[in-house]
Amino acid sequence: MDALLSLEPGTLVVRAKNDGSLMRSMPYSSILAATYARAKRPRSQPNPGMAEVPENLGGGGMFGSARHWLTLQAPAEFLIIRLEDRNVVRVLNSIEARTGSKVIRPTPE
């Protein structure tokens, strides 16, 4: 589903593109890890105290060719966002500024 990412004061918000309805929100203070990957599948950080992202997420080629993925992990939830080429650098820089943490960029698949 197409969505709009809004980096609002204190909270990251994802809204439906068609009608602006709230899909998800996540306070920046709850984000313990942010992982960016240009890959066929999203990547995450396997750390205690954070919501675990299943390794087989999208198994069987569901995601197709390489895309820009941002995975945000909090203690009880995770959020995976597919970014457009033109927004990658701006979104990653904004997430780092708002969370105070570096976005991890694992080696490509």
LOBA-5626 format. One record per atom (N, C-alpha, C): residue in three letters; atom name; x, y, z. Coordinates in pm, whole numbers. Layout:
(pt ala; CA; (X; Y; Z));
...
***
This chain:
(pt met; N; (84; -118; 0));
(pt met; CA; (0; 0; 0));
(pt met; C; (88; 124; 0));
(pt asp; N; (55; 219; -82));
(pt asp; CA; (129; 344; -85));
(pt asp; C; (101; 424; 41));
(pt ala; N; (207; 480; 97));
(pt ala; CA; (194; 556; 221));
(pt ala; C; (283; 678; 218));
(pt leu; N; (253; 771; 305));
(pt leu; CA; (332; 892; 321));
(pt leu; C; (398; 889; 458));
(pt leu; N; (528; 914; 461));
(pt leu; CA; (604; 919; 585));
(pt leu; C; (611; 1064; 628));
(pt ser; N; (572; 1089; 751));
(pt ser; CA; (575; 1225; 806));
(pt ser; C; (660; 1223; 932));
(pt leu; N; (764; 1306; 932));
(pt leu; CA; (853; 1315; 1048));
(pt leu; C; (807; 1434; 1132));
(pt glu; N; (713; 1408; 1221));
(pt glu; CA; (652; 1512; 1302));
(pt glu; C; (729; 1530; 1432));
(pt pro; N; (705; 1640; 1503));
(pt pro; CA; (777; 1661; 1629));
(pt pro; C; (750; 1545; 1726));
(pt gly; N; (856; 1475; 1764));
(pt gly; CA; (847; 1367; 1861));
(pt gly; C; (803; 1232; 1809));
(pt thr; N; (746; 1228; 1688));
(pt thr; CA; (688; 1103; 1640));
(pt thr; C; (702; 1087; 1489));
(pt leu; N; (734; 966; 1448));
(pt leu; CA; (733; 929; 1307));
(pt leu; C; (591; 878; 1278));
(pt val; N; (530; 928; 1171));
(pt val; CA; (392; 892; 1140));
(pt val; C; (384; 842; 997));
(pt val; N; (311; 732; 976));
(pt val; CA; (286; 678; 843));
(pt val; C; (136; 690; 817));
(pt arg; N; (103; 757; 707));
(pt arg; CA; (-38; 777; 670));
(pt arg; C; (-65; 716; 533));
(pt ala; N; (-187; 669; 513));
(pt ala; CA; (-228; 617; 383));
(pt ala; C; (-224; 731; 281));
(pt lys; N; (-166; 704; 166));
(pt lys; CA; (-151; 807; 64));
(pt lys; C; (-286; 850; 7));
(pt asn; N; (-379; 757; -5));
(pt asn; CA; (-506; 789; -69));
(pt asn; C; (-597; 878; 15));
(pt asp; N; (-601; 859; 147));
(pt asp; CA; (-694; 938; 228));
(pt asp; C; (-632; 1003; 352));
(pt gly; N; (-502; 983; 373));
(pt gly; CA; (-434; 1046; 487));
(pt gly; C; (-462; 983; 621));
(pt ser; N; (-531; 868; 621));
(pt ser; CA; (-561; 804; 750));
(pt ser; C; (-433; 749; 814));
(pt leu; N; (-432; 749; 946));
(pt leu; CA; (-316; 702; 1022));
(pt leu; C; (-302; 551; 1008));
(pt met; N; (-182; 508; 966));
(pt met; CA; (-153; 365; 956));
(pt met; C; (-69; 319; 1074));
(pt arg; N; (35; 396; 1106));
(pt arg; CA; (126; 363; 1216));
(pt arg; C; (189; 491; 1267));
(pt ser; N; (230; 488; 1391));
(pt ser; CA; (311; 596; 1447));
(pt ser; C; (410; 533; 1542));
(pt met; N; (524; 599; 1559));
(pt met; CA; (629; 546; 1646));
(pt met; C; (705; 666; 1703));
(pt pro; N; (704; 683; 1835));
(pt pro; CA; (782; 792; 1894));
(pt pro; C; (932; 772; 1867));
(pt tyr; N; (1001; 878; 1834));
(pt tyr; CA; (1145; 867; 1809));
(pt tyr; C; (1217; 809; 1930));
(pt ser; N; (1169; 845; 2050));
(pt ser; CA; (1235; 798; 2172));
(pt ser; C; (1226; 647; 2190));
(pt ser; N; (1133; 581; 2122));
(pt ser; CA; (1121; 435; 2135));
(pt ser; C; (1209; 360; 2035));
(pt ile; N; (1263; 430; 1937));
(pt ile; CA; (1342; 364; 1832));
(pt ile; C; (1481; 331; 1887));
(pt leu; N; (1511; 202; 1897));
(pt leu; CA; (1640; 156; 1948));
(pt leu; C; (1739; 126; 1837));
(pt ala; N; (1690; 97; 1717));
(pt ala; CA; (1779; 68; 1604));
(pt ala; C; (1710; 107; 1475));
(pt ala; N; (1790; 160; 1383));
(pt ala; CA; (1743; 192; 1249));
(pt ala; C; (1843; 130; 1152));
(pt thr; N; (1794; 53; 1057));
(pt thr; CA; (1879; -17; 962));
(pt thr; C; (1834; 14; 820));
(pt tyr; N; (1928; 61; 738));
(pt tyr; CA; (1900; 88; 597));
(pt tyr; C; (1969; -19; 513));
(pt ala; N; (1901; -65; 410));
(pt ala; CA; (1963; -159; 316));
(pt ala; C; (1905; -137; 177));
(pt arg; N; (1992; -139; 79));
(pt arg; CA; (1947; -147; -60));
(pt arg; C; (1962; -294; -94));
(pt ala; N; (1851; -365; -93));
(pt ala; CA; (1853; -510; -105));
(pt ala; C; (1716; -560; -149));
(pt lys; N; (1708; -690; -172));
(pt lys; CA; (1580; -751; -207));
(pt lys; C; (1487; -758; -87));
(pt arg; N; (1546; -765; 32));
(pt arg; CA; (1468; -777; 155));
(pt arg; C; (1515; -675; 257));
(pt pro; N; (1425; -636; 346));
(pt pro; CA; (1467; -547; 456));
(pt pro; C; (1566; -619; 546));
(pt arg; N; (1648; -541; 615));
(pt arg; CA; (1743; -595; 711));
(pt arg; C; (1712; -536; 848));
(pt ser; N; (1764; -600; 953));
(pt ser; CA; (1742; -550; 1089));
(pt ser; C; (1861; -585; 1177));
(pt gln; N; (1854; -541; 1301));
(pt gln; CA; (1959; -568; 1398));
(pt gln; C; (1909; -669; 1500));
(pt pro; N; (1980; -780; 1518));
(pt pro; CA; (1939; -880; 1617));
(pt pro; C; (1994; -847; 1756));
(pt asn; N; (1924; -764; 1830));
(pt asn; CA; (1971; -724; 1962));
(pt asn; C; (1864; -752; 2067));
(pt pro; N; (1907; -794; 2187));
(pt pro; CA; (1810; -816; 2295));
(pt pro; C; (1741; -684; 2330));
(pt gly; N; (1618; -693; 2370));
(pt gly; CA; (1546; -572; 2410));
(pt gly; C; (1475; -502; 2296));
(pt met; N; (1488; -557; 2175));
(pt met; CA; (1422; -497; 2058));
(pt met; C; (1331; -600; 1993));
(pt ala; N; (1227; -550; 1932));
(pt ala; CA; (1138; -639; 1857));
(pt ala; C; (1219; -706; 1747));
(pt glu; N; (1201; -836; 1735));
(pt glu; CA; (1274; -914; 1636));
(pt glu; C; (1199; -913; 1503));
(pt val; N; (1273; -889; 1396));
(pt val; CA; (1216; -894; 1261));
(pt val; C; (1245; -1033; 1206));
(pt pro; N; (1143; -1107; 1164));
(pt pro; CA; (1167; -1243; 1114));
(pt pro; C; (1265; -1243; 996));
(pt glu; N; (1362; -1334; 1001));
(pt glu; CA; (1462; -1341; 894));
(pt glu; C; (1402; -1381; 761));
(pt asn; N; (1295; -1458; 764));
(pt asn; CA; (1235; -1505; 640));
(pt asn; C; (1126; -1410; 589));
(pt leu; N; (1121; -1291; 643));
(pt leu; CA; (1023; -1193; 599));
(pt leu; C; (1036; -1173; 449));
(pt gly; N; (930; -1196; 377));
(pt gly; CA; (934; -1180; 232));
(pt gly; C; (1004; -1292; 160));
(pt gly; N; (1018; -1407; 225));
(pt gly; CA; (1084; -1521; 162));
(pt gly; C; (1017; -1559; 32));
(pt gly; N; (1090; -1622; -56));
(pt gly; CA; (1035; -1664; -184));
(pt gly; C; (1028; -1555; -287));
(pt gly; N; (1106; -1449; -269));
(pt gly; CA; (1112; -1345; -371));
(pt gly; C; (995; -1250; -371));
(pt met; N; (921; -1243; -262));
(pt met; CA; (805; -1155; -255));
(pt met; C; (840; -1010; -286));
(pt phe; N; (957; -966; -245));
(pt phe; CA; (994; -826; -261));
(pt phe; C; (1056; -796; -398));
(pt gly; N; (1090; -898; -477));
(pt gly; CA; (1143; -875; -613));
(pt gly; C; (1284; -821; -613));
(pt ser; N; (1308; -721; -697));
(pt ser; CA; (1443; -666; -713));
(pt ser; C; (1481; -578; -594));
(pt ala; N; (1606; -535; -591));
(pt ala; CA; (1658; -455; -481));
(pt ala; C; (1580; -324; -469));
(pt arg; N; (1552; -289; -347));
(pt arg; CA; (1481; -167; -311));
(pt arg; C; (1554; -100; -196));
(pt his; N; (1511; 20; -163));
(pt his; CA; (1564; 91; -47));
(pt his; C; (1472; 63; 71));
(pt trp; N; (1526; 1; 177));
(pt trp; CA; (1448; -37; 295));
(pt trp; C; (1502; 32; 419));
(pt leu; N; (1413; 80; 502));
(pt leu; CA; (1449; 133; 634));
(pt leu; C; (1369; 54; 736));
(pt thr; N; (1438; -15; 826));
(pt thr; CA; (1373; -92; 931));
(pt thr; C; (1399; -20; 1064));
(pt leu; N; (1292; 11; 1134));
(pt leu; CA; (1301; 75; 1265));
(pt leu; C; (1255; -25; 1369));
(pt gln; N; (1336; -42; 1474));
(pt gln; CA; (1304; -138; 1579));
(pt gln; C; (1291; -68; 1714));
(pt ala; N; (1185; -102; 1783));
(pt ala; CA; (1158; -53; 1918));
(pt ala; C; (1147; -175; 2009));
(pt pro; N; (1128; -157; 2139));
(pt pro; CA; (1119; -273; 2227));
(pt pro; C; (1008; -371; 2191));
(pt ala; N; (891; -322; 2151));
(pt ala; CA; (778; -413; 2129));
(pt ala; C; (727; -416; 1985));
(pt glu; N; (790; -342; 1895));
(pt glu; CA; (740; -338; 1758));
(pt glu; C; (853; -304; 1661));
(pt phe; N; (827; -333; 1534));
(pt phe; CA; (918; -289; 1429));
(pt phe; C; (835; -231; 1316));
(pt leu; N; (899; -149; 1235));
(pt leu; CA; (834; -85; 1122));
(pt leu; C; (930; -89; 1005));
(pt ile; N; (881; -139; 893));
(pt ile; CA; (963; -146; 771));
(pt ile; C; (904; -50; 669));
(pt ile; N; (990; 37; 618));
(pt ile; CA; (947; 138; 522));
(pt ile; C; (1029; 123; 394));
(pt arg; N; (962; 117; 281));
(pt arg; CA; (1033; 118; 153));
(pt arg; C; (1041; 262; 106));
(pt leu; N; (1164; 307; 85));
(pt leu; CA; (1188; 446; 46));
(pt leu; C; (1204; 458; -105));
(pt glu; N; (1169; 574; -157));
(pt glu; CA; (1191; 604; -298));
(pt glu; C; (1333; 653; -317));
(pt asp; N; (1389; 630; -434));
(pt asp; CA; (1527; 670; -464));
(pt asp; C; (1554; 816; -426));
(pt arg; N; (1463; 903; -460));
(pt arg; CA; (1485; 1048; -440));
(pt arg; C; (1481; 1090; -294));
(pt asn; N; (1428; 1007; -204));
(pt asn; CA; (1412; 1045; -64));
(pt asn; C; (1509; 979; 32));
(pt val; N; (1588; 885; -14));
(pt val; CA; (1670; 803; 76));
(pt val; C; (1759; 887; 167));
(pt val; N; (1844; 968; 110));
(pt val; CA; (1942; 1043; 190));
(pt val; C; (1872; 1138; 286));
(pt arg; N; (1772; 1206; 239));
(pt arg; CA; (1701; 1303; 324));
(pt arg; C; (1632; 1233; 442));
(pt val; N; (1567; 1119; 416));
(pt val; CA; (1498; 1046; 523));
(pt val; C; (1600; 991; 624));
(pt leu; N; (1707; 929; 575));
(pt leu; CA; (1808; 873; 667));
(pt leu; C; (1869; 982; 755));
(pt asn; N; (1903; 1096; 696));
(pt asn; CA; (1960; 1207; 773));
(pt asn; C; (1860; 1258; 876));
(pt ser; N; (1734; 1267; 838));
(pt ser; CA; (1630; 1315; 931));
(pt ser; C; (1608; 1218; 1046));
(pt ile; N; (1609; 1088; 1017));
(pt ile; CA; (1592; 988; 1122));
(pt ile; C; (1709; 996; 1221));
(pt glu; N; (1831; 1008; 1168));
(pt glu; CA; (1948; 1020; 1257));
(pt glu; C; (1938; 1144; 1344));
(pt ala; N; (1896; 1256; 1286));
(pt ala; CA; (1885; 1380; 1364));
(pt ala; C; (1779; 1370; 1472));
(pt arg; N; (1669; 1306; 1442));
(pt arg; CA; (1558; 1299; 1538));
(pt arg; C; (1578; 1192; 1647));
(pt thr; N; (1644; 1082; 1613));
(pt thr; CA; (1665; 976; 1712));
(pt thr; C; (1796; 992; 1788));
(pt gly; N; (1890; 1065; 1730));
(pt gly; CA; (2021; 1079; 1791));
(pt gly; C; (2109; 958; 1773));
(pt ser; N; (2065; 864; 1689));
(pt ser; CA; (2140; 741; 1664));
(pt ser; C; (2174; 730; 1516));
(pt lys; N; (2282; 662; 1490));
(pt lys; CA; (2326; 638; 1352));
(pt lys; C; (2241; 528; 1289));
(pt val; N; (2203; 550; 1163));
(pt val; CA; (2133; 445; 1088));
(pt val; C; (2239; 344; 1043));
(pt ile; N; (2222; 219; 1081));
(pt ile; CA; (2316; 112; 1044));
(pt ile; C; (2297; 78; 896));
(pt arg; N; (2408; 60; 827));
(pt arg; CA; (2404; 26; 685));
(pt arg; C; (2488; -101; 664));
(pt pro; N; (2424; -219; 678));
(pt pro; CA; (2499; -345; 660));
(pt pro; C; (2554; -358; 518));
(pt thr; N; (2649; -446; 502));
(pt thr; CA; (2704; -471; 369));
(pt thr; C; (2595; -528; 279));
(pt pro; N; (2597; -496; 150));
(pt pro; CA; (2494; -543; 58));
(pt pro; C; (2489; -696; 51));
(pt glu; N; (2370; -746; 13));
(pt glu; CA; (2351; -892; -1));
(pt glu; C; (2432; -943; -117));
***
